[in-house]
Amino acid sequence: MLILASVLAIFVYGMIAAMLGTILPALSDRFHLTPNQNSKIAMAQAIGLTIASVGVGPLIDNEGKKIGLVLGLALVAIALAALPKSGGFGSIAALLFVLGLGGGIVVTGANALVSDVGEAHRGTALNLVNLFFGLGGMATPFISANLLKRDTVKLCYTAGIFAAIALAVQVAAPIPGPSGAQSFVLADAGTVLGKPILLMLGFMLFLYVSCEVGIWNWLVQHLIAQGIPESRALNVLSLGFALGLLVGRVAVSPILITVRPERVTLAAAVAMAVTSFLAIRARHATSAWILVFLAGVAMAPVFPTTLAIVGDVFPRMTGTAIGFAITCGWIGLAVSSRIVGAIAGGDTRRLKMALLVIPVFSIVMAAVNLAVLSALPSTR
């Protein structure tokens, strides 16, 4: 029941992670939004994610994961129900902020729950559960392109129904309350948050989330600018990138039983740099699908495996440490969205150049990963 609760929460988060990139083309046409305005909408969501993950770590350490998951999914359901009634740029940005708040709480609470349940093999457990993130991310653009004929209203309501179902499961699930060993103690927070290894792992997630969300939010518009029809572009995102995330997490799970997680994330960072650079340069739907799929496979292990490292290094105040690391990721989303929007300006054709942020950040992430490897004991 606990795994089911985690899986459904992660699946819903996957759906909303792909939501903005899926609906932005339609919203841009309807309200005449520019890439710069789109970047501000993405930043509003990132700010919500950041605020949530900063506050939810101490909350779940003190009050338990259930309250966090219930609160987060309730906010997600409310935002999705209201989004179809938005009247323009301001209301869209406000609702994406609320969606970010809910999503930040959900992803932190769900990963902290899995970290506890799968303590013996955190890396494997987190990758297996997070493959449902890829499944949720695949579902949103696939449903939009193939079942709902790109109807954003029906898509939001559909995702909202899934959020409501997940919410009901969290309420019913016997999620354990907080344990005294992991409770948040303000006096200890500075010690935990000030450790260099946590700062390095947080910086890795800053760089990684910048790359992953860059694909979720901008790929469809970039492919449309290359002359690829919107429905095919949505399928490239769904059956390419999201499917790659899903397959990659299935494939890496047995590898993590015998290979150090820090080596897995290093190999992934190098592969990300190569595959994302080639994917951005693709001009045809077929080549774009293949390269975006490979980019998804490369990115797949980084987020859950980095969180597994955090859980191993911080067995006490795990929620606070994971919340901090995830917060760094959402800051990356805000920063990269503004960079991409500023470079692209009002011309979607400039997204090809703007999205070079992804391979550049991947290279930097590989360098940080090397520093993490040298900082951790070789016997891990």
C-alpha positions in Angstrom: 0.0 0.0 0.0 2.9 2.4 0.8 4.5 1.6 -2.6 1.2 2.2 -4.3 0.8 5.5 -2.6 4.3 6.5 -3.7 3.8 5.3 -7.3 0.5 7.2 -7.8 2.0 10.4 -6.3 5.1 10.1 -8.6 2.9 9.3 -11.6 0.8 12.5 -11.0 3.9 14.6 -10.6 5.1 13.2 -13.9 1.8 14.3 -15.5 2.2 17.8 -14.3 5.9 18.0 -15.1 4.9 17.5 -18.8 1.8 19.7 -18.5 3.3 23.1 -19.2 5.3 22.0 -22.3 2.2 20.2 -23.6 -0.2 23.1 -23.2 2.1 26.0 -24.0 1.7 25.9 -27.8 -2.1 26.1 -27.4 -2.0 28.8 -24.7 0.5 30.8 -26.7 -1.8 30.8 -29.7 -4.9 31.6 -27.7 -3.4 34.5 -25.6 -0.6 35.5 -28.1 2.2 34.7 -25.6 5.8 35.2 -26.5 8.7 32.8 -25.5 9.7 35.5 -22.9 6.3 35.4 -21.3 6.3 31.6 -21.5 9.6 31.6 -19.6 8.0 33.8 -16.9 5.2 31.3 -16.6 7.7 28.5 -16.2 9.6 30.6 -13.6 6.3 31.1 -11.6 6.0 27.3 -11.5 9.6 27.0 -10.5 9.2 29.5 -7.6 6.2 27.5 -6.4 8.3 24.3 -6.5 11.1 26.0 -4.7 9.0 27.4 -1.9 7.3 24.1 -1.4 10.4 22.0 -1.2 12.1 24.4 1.2 9.2 24.2 3.7 8.0 20.6 3.2 11.2 18.9 4.4 10.9 20.0 8.1 7.1 19.5 7.8 7.3 15.8 6.8 10.2 15.2 9.3 8.0 16.5 12.1 4.5 15.6 11.0 5.0 12.7 8.7 4.8 12.1 4.9 1.1 11.7 4.8 0.2 15.3 5.6 2.7 16.4 2.9 1.4 14.1 0.2 -2.3 15.0 1.0 -1.6 18.7 1.0 0.5 18.6 -2.2 -2.0 16.5 -4.2 -4.9 18.8 -3.0 -3.1 21.8 -4.4 -2.4 20.0 -7.7 -6.0 19.1 -8.1 -7.2 22.6 -7.4 -4.8 24.2 -9.8 -5.7 21.8 -12.6 -9.4 22.4 -12.1 -8.9 26.1 -12.3 -6.4 26.3 -15.2 -9.0 25.9 -18.0 -10.8 29.0 -16.7 -7.7 31.2 -16.8 -8.1 34.5 -18.6 -4.6 35.3 -19.7 -0.9 35.6 -18.8 -1.4 36.7 -15.2 -3.9 34.0 -14.2 -1.9 31.3 -16.0 1.3 32.3 -14.1 -0.6 32.4 -10.8 -2.1 28.9 -11.3 1.2 27.5 -12.4 2.7 28.9 -9.2 0.0 26.9 -7.2 0.7 23.8 -9.4 4.4 24.2 -8.6 3.6 24.4 -4.8 1.7 21.2 -5.0 4.2 19.5 -7.2 7.1 20.4 -5.0 5.4 19.0 -1.9 4.4 15.8 -3.7 7.8 15.0 -5.2 9.7 15.6 -1.9 7.2 13.6 0.2 7.0 10.7 -2.2 10.7 10.4 -2.6 11.3 10.7 1.1 8.7 7.9 1.7 10.4 5.6 -0.9 13.8 6.4 0.7 12.5 5.0 4.0 10.6 2.0 2.6 13.5 0.9 0.4 16.3 1.8 2.8 18.4 -1.4 2.0 18.6 -0.6 -1.7 17.7 3.1 -2.0 19.1 3.6 -5.5 17.2 0.7 -7.0 14.0 1.5 -5.1 14.0 5.2 -6.1 14.7 4.4 -9.7 12.0 1.8 -9.9 9.4 4.0 -8.3 10.5 7.0 -10.4 10.0 5.2 -13.6 6.3 6.0 -13.0 7.4 9.7 -13.3 8.4 8.8 -16.8 5.1 7.0 -17.3 3.2 10.1 -16.1 5.3 12.3 -18.3 4.6 10.1 -21.3 0.8 10.0 -20.6 0.2 13.8 -20.7 1.5 14.6 -24.2 0.3 11.2 -25.5 -3.2 11.7 -24.3 -3.3 15.3 -25.5 -2.0 14.4 -29.1 -3.8 11.1 -29.6 -7.0 11.0 -27.5 -8.0 14.5 -26.7 -7.0 16.2 -30.0 -4.9 18.8 -28.1 -7.8 20.0 -26.1 -6.1 21.7 -23.1 -9.4 21.9 -21.1 -10.0 18.2 -21.2 -6.3 17.5 -20.5 -6.3 19.6 -17.4 -9.5 17.9 -16.1 -8.1 14.4 -16.9 -4.9 15.1 -15.0 -7.0 16.5 -12.2 -9.0 13.3 -11.9 -5.7 11.3 -11.6 -4.6 13.7 -8.8 -7.9 13.2 -7.0 -7.5 9.4 -7.2 -3.9 9.7 -5.8 -5.2 12.0 -3.1 -7.8 9.4 -2.0 -5.1 6.7 -1.8 -2.8 8.8 0.3 -5.7 9.4 2.8 -6.3 5.6 3.0 -2.7 4.4 3.0 -1.2 3.4 6.4 1.7 5.9 6.0 3.7 5.8 9.2 4.0 9.0 11.2 7.3 10.8 12.0 10.0 8.9 13.8 12.0 10.5 16.6 15.2 9.6 14.8 14.4 11.7 11.7 12.5 14.6 13.3 13.5 18.1 12.3 15.6 19.9 15.0 16.3 23.5 14.2 19.6 23.5 16.0 20.8 20.7 13.8 19.6 22.1 10.5 22.6 24.3 10.0 25.0 21.3 10.4 23.1 19.2 7.9 22.5 22.0 5.3 26.0 23.3 5.6 27.8 20.1 4.7 29.8 20.5 1.5 28.6 17.1 0.2 25.0 18.2 0.4 25.8 21.5 -1.4 27.5 19.5 -4.2 24.6 17.1 -4.5 22.2 20.1 -4.5 24.3 21.7 -7.3 24.1 18.5 -9.3 20.3 18.6 -9.1 20.3 22.3 -9.9 22.1 21.5 -13.2 20.1 18.3 -13.9 16.6 19.8 -13.4 17.6 22.7 -15.6 18.3 20.2 -18.3 15.3 17.9 -17.8 12.7 20.6 -17.5 14.3 22.4 -20.5 13.2 19.4 -22.5 9.7 19.1 -20.9 8.9 22.9 -21.3 10.6 23.8 -24.6 11.0 20.8 -26.8 7.5 20.9 -28.4 7.8 24.5 -29.4 11.3 24.0 -30.7 10.2 21.1 -32.9 7.2 23.1 -34.2 9.7 25.9 -35.1 11.6 23.3 -37.2 8.5 22.6 -39.2 7.3 19.4 -37.4 3.5 19.3 -36.8 2.3 19.8 -33.3 0.8 16.4 -32.9 4.1 14.7 -34.0 6.1 17.0 -31.7 3.9 16.0 -28.8 4.5 12.3 -29.6 8.3 12.9 -29.8 8.0 14.3 -26.2 5.8 11.4 -25.1 7.1 8.4 -26.9 10.6 9.8 -27.2 11.8 11.6 -24.1 9.3 10.3 -21.5 9.6 6.7 -22.8 13.4 7.1 -22.6 13.1 8.1 -18.9 10.9 5.1 -18.2 13.2 2.6 -20.0 16.3 4.1 -18.5 15.1 3.8 -15.0 14.1 0.1 -15.5 17.5 -0.6 -17.1 19.6 1.1 -14.4 17.9 -0.4 -11.4 19.8 -3.8 -11.5 23.0 -1.9 -12.3 22.8 0.1 -9.1 22.9 -3.1 -7.0 26.6 -3.6 -7.9 27.8 -0.2 -9.2 28.3 2.9 -7.0 25.5 5.4 -7.6 28.0 8.2 -8.1 29.6 6.4 -11.0 26.2 5.9 -12.6 25.3 9.6 -12.4 28.8 10.5 -13.8 28.2 8.3 -16.9 24.7 9.7 -17.2 26.0 13.3 -17.2 28.5 12.6 -20.0 25.8 10.8 -22.1 23.4 13.7 -21.5 25.8 16.2 -23.0 26.2 14.2 -26.2 22.6 13.1 -26.7 21.0 16.5 -25.9 23.4 18.4 -28.2 22.5 16.0 -31.1 18.7 16.1 -30.2 18.6 19.9 -30.4 20.1 19.9 -33.9 17.6 17.3 -35.2 15.4 18.7 -37.9 13.2 15.8 -38.8 10.6 14.0 -36.6 12.2 10.5 -36.9 15.7 11.6 -36.0 14.4 13.9 -33.3 12.5 11.0 -31.8 15.5 8.7 -31.7 17.8 11.3 -30.2 15.3 12.6 -27.7 14.7 9.0 -26.6 18.4 8.5 -26.1 18.6 11.7 -24.1 15.7 10.5 -21.9 17.6 7.2 -21.3 20.7 9.2 -20.4 18.9 11.5 -18.0 16.8 8.7 -16.4 19.0 7.7 -13.4 20.2 11.1 -12.3 17.4 12.5 -10.2 16.4 9.4 -8.2 20.0 8.2 -7.9 21.2 11.6 -6.6 18.4 11.5 -4.0 19.5 8.0 -3.0 23.0 9.3 -2.4 21.4 12.1 -0.2 19.4 9.5 1.7 22.5 7.3 2.3 24.7 10.3 3.5 21.9 11.7 5.7 20.1 8.9 7.5 18.8 11.5 10.1 16.7 14.5 9.0 16.4 12.7 5.6 13.3 14.8 4.6 15.1 18.1 5.3 18.2 17.0 3.3 16.2 15.7 0.4 14.0 18.8 0.5 17.1 21.0 0.3 18.5 19.0 -2.7 15.3 19.2 -4.6 15.0 22.9 -3.8 18.3 23.4 -5.6 16.8 21.6 -8.6 13.8 23.9 -8.7 16.1 26.9 -8.5 17.8 25.5 -11.6 14.4 25.4 -13.3 13.8 29.1 -12.6 17.3 30.1 -13.8 17.3 28.0 -16.9 13.8 29.1 -17.9 14.8 32.7 -17.8 18.0 32.1 -19.7 16.2 30.2 -22.4 13.4 32.8 -22.6 15.9 35.7 -22.7 18.0 34.1 -25.5 14.9 33.2 -27.6 13.2 36.5 -27.0 10.1 36.7 -29.1 11.3 34.2 -31.8 10.7 30.5 -31.3 13.3 29.8 -34.1 16.0 31.0 -31.7 15.1 28.2 -29.3 17.7 26.0 -31.0 20.4 28.3 -29.8 18.8 28.8 -26.4 18.5 25.1 -25.7 22.3 24.7 -25.9 22.0 25.5 -22.2 21.2 21.8 -21.7 24.5 20.2 -23.0 26.5 23.0 -21.4 24.9 22.3 -18.0 25.4 18.6 -18.5 29.2 19.1 -18.9 29.3 21.2 -15.7 27.3 18.5 -13.9 29.9 15.8 -14.9 32.6 18.0 -13.4 30.6 18.4 -10.1 30.0 14.7 -10.1 33.8 14.1 -10.2 34.1 16.2 -7.1 31.3 14.2 -5.3 33.2 11.0 -6.2 36.4 12.3 -4.6 34.5 13.5 -1.5 32.7 10.2 -0.7 34.5 7.2 0.8 35.7 4.7 -1.9 34.2 1.8 0.1 30.6 3.0 -0.4 
